[in-house]
Amino acid sequence: MALTATASALAASGLTIGTGKPALAEFEIKESTVEKGEKEFEYRGAVHWGFPKTEREDAGEKQNEGAAAEEEEEEGPLRQSHDFEFSYGLTDRWLFSTTLTADEPLDEDFALSSVELELQYELIEIKENKGLGLAFFGGYGFATRGGDADEIEFGPIVELGTGDLLLTFNPIFGAQVGENRETDGLGFEYGWRAEYDFAKHWGIGVEMFGEIEDLANAGSFDDQNHSIGPTLFWNPGSEEEEAKGGDEDEDNNKVPGRPNMELCFNVGVQFGLTDVTSDGALKFQGSLAW
């Protein structure tokens, strides 16, 4: 009941914030755990469909205005976006990661749009998806597409688990920097996930995302970007875990060796909740850790 109440409260708070521009929507949910020496490669991708109502209206009004119409197209909803992330556990608490983001906005060529460097510190470790996990992160994103601003992001990563049920919350604050910045204040984006493991290696869940560029000018709910939808998870694990079965406790006192390769996948659909959000998006995430 406590976990459900917490999820409801944070979900409700998420409904008051968003953005007037289409989110990049790589749909990332950050996890709090850090393991020394572990390396991970992760891919996140999404394909979007359906023009937001406001974008269609604005495009219709500007279709004969030359440069203004071209600018509107550049800010249109993304048709696809891709993240390629590599992370490394520097210590038992510190995690370093770097991410390449490539996307293809409407009527734009597919190209690299940003490079991000990030550090994460694990404050409280969640064990076997039970209890509380807490970490903090900060990152700097270098814009690689002309006219875009660099960004700074920071915030907590919170996980609450009961074993089969895991709730993850990512409230993230950010600010644009550099000569191309369009806002001077803090922005905000959020993502939360409720995942239930209904069978060995399989889970189902719900994820919700939203974003606002300027907290001082959030606008009404219909002017904000929010999406929500179901997700299916598959965690095949590693061969060594299968071989150990229920004897993992007997090896707790052994000195850990080189980490095994482990795969995780999830696929989901996001549905837009407001006029400025694309009608839907199909998302996919896959990771390989070793």
VENLIN-V351303 format. One record per backbone hydrogen bond with DSSP energy under -0.5 kcal/mol. CO is the residue of the C=O (numbers start at 1). NH is the residue of the N-H. If there is no record, write none. Layout:
co->{CO/CO}
nh->{NH/NH}
//
This chain:
co->{1/2/3/4/5/6/7/8/9/10/11/12/13/14/28/35/38/39/40/41/42/43/44/45/46/47/49/50/52/53/54/55/56/57/58/59/62/65/66/67/68/69/70/71/73/77/79/80/81/82/83/84/85/86/87/88/88/89/93/94/94/95/96/97/98/99/99/100/100/101/101/102/103/104/104/105/111/113/113/114/115/116/117/118/119/120/121/121/124/126/127/129/130/131/133/134/134/135/136/137/138/139/140/140/141/141/142/145/150/151/152/153/154/155/157/158/159/160/161/162/164/165/165/166/167/168/169/170/170/171/172/173/174/175/177/178/186/187/188/189/190/191/192/193/193/194/195/196/196/199/201/202/203/204/205/206/207/208/209/210/211/212/214/215/220/221/222/224/225/226/226/227/228/229/230/231/232/233/234/234/237/238/239/240/241/244/247/248/249/251/262/263/264/265/266/267/268/270/271/274/275/275/279/280/281/281/282/283/284/285/286/287/288/289}
nh->{5/6/7/8/9/10/11/12/13/14/15/15/16/17/30/38/89/290/87/288/85/286/83/284/81/282/280/279/56/57/58/59/60/61/62/63/65/68/70/71/72/73/74/75/76/106/48/104/46/102/44/100/42/98/40/90/96/37/122/90/91/120/88/118/86/101/116/84/102/113/114/82/111/79/80/108/103/144/145/101/142/99/140/97/138/95/123/136/134/128/130/163/127/161/159/123/124/157/121/155/119/153/117/142/143/151/115/148/177/141/175/139/173/137/135/169/133/167/131/164/197/162/163/195/160/193/158/172/191/156/189/154/187/152/150/181/215/174/212/172/210/170/208/168/195/206/166/198/204/202/235/199/233/196/231/194/229/192/227/190/225/188/217/218/223/224/276/226/211/273/274/209/271/207/269/205/267/203/236/265/263/242/243/244/245/247/250/251/252/254/289/237/287/234/285/232/283/281/228/277/53/54/272/49/270/283/47/268/45/266/43/264/41/262}
//
